[in-house]
Amino acid sequence: MNGPVVALDAVSVRYGRTLALDGVSGAFARGSLTALVGANGAGKSTLLKLVAGVLAPAAGRVIRRVERGDIAYLPQSADVDRDFPMSVDEFVLAGAWARSGPFGGVGREVRAAAAAALATVGIEGLGRRGLDELSGGQFQRLLFARLILQDAPVILLDEPFAALDAETVADLADLIRAWHAAGRTVVAALHELDLVRKLFPETLHLARATVAWGPTADVLRGAA
């Protein structure tokens, strides 16, 4: 199927009286790899939630050419309750719910896929630990493992590399490259401009409205 996987048509979002996004238009091509950059409060997280269907626009419209269950959304790790009484295995298996539903059952194949996902991100053997027993890097790897199990064609990442060590960043960046190579559409909000330049061919610079959207080299020309 040709054409963009998600298009934004003059979308605006408000939190009460505060305008978080103002008339943003553009499209994410199928199989594209796009970074969202901008200062804190620029609307990056809001845009991801809008695309994911977590938020509705106050004006304009979001045109999705996939089902919402085909969009995997990874929030900032600080927004995930790590005190919830759930094991690593249970948490990653929740990635299958988007397709099977919470009552769809967990068969042998799904459990094998979950174990493989944990191995892919380098935290095999931690399945019985609680979420609160993981380091920050281990927990972020777990979030990526759940995305692997969700197996969605569109992946949205909100600050996936925040406060991580260099080894974890490198491993997760390799996984994003693999998703891109497999033809998935990936959109990630980031602050690390050096990493944006290395990893993301396309960049959307937000300041509530669109500052620039296009090839990363053009969008970030002159940026520190």
VENJOVEN-V493532 format. One record per run of one state. SS is the DSSP state (H for helix, E for strand, - for the rest). FROM is the first residue (numbers start at 0). LEN is the number of residues. If there is no record, write none. Layout:
ss = <SS,SS>
from = <FROM,FROM>
len = <LEN,LEN>
This chain:
ss = <-,E,-,E,-,E,-,H,-,E,-,H,E,-,H,-,E,H,-,H,-,E,H,-,H,-,E,-,H,-,E,-,H,-,E,-,E,H,->
from = <0,3,15,17,29,32,37,43,52,58,64,67,70,74,76,79,86,87,100,107,120,129,130,133,135,150,153,158,165,181,184,189,192,199,201,206,209,215,219>
len = <3,12,2,12,3,5,6,9,6,6,3,3,4,2,3,7,1,13,7,13,9,1,3,2,15,3,5,7,16,3,5,3,7,2,5,3,6,4,5>
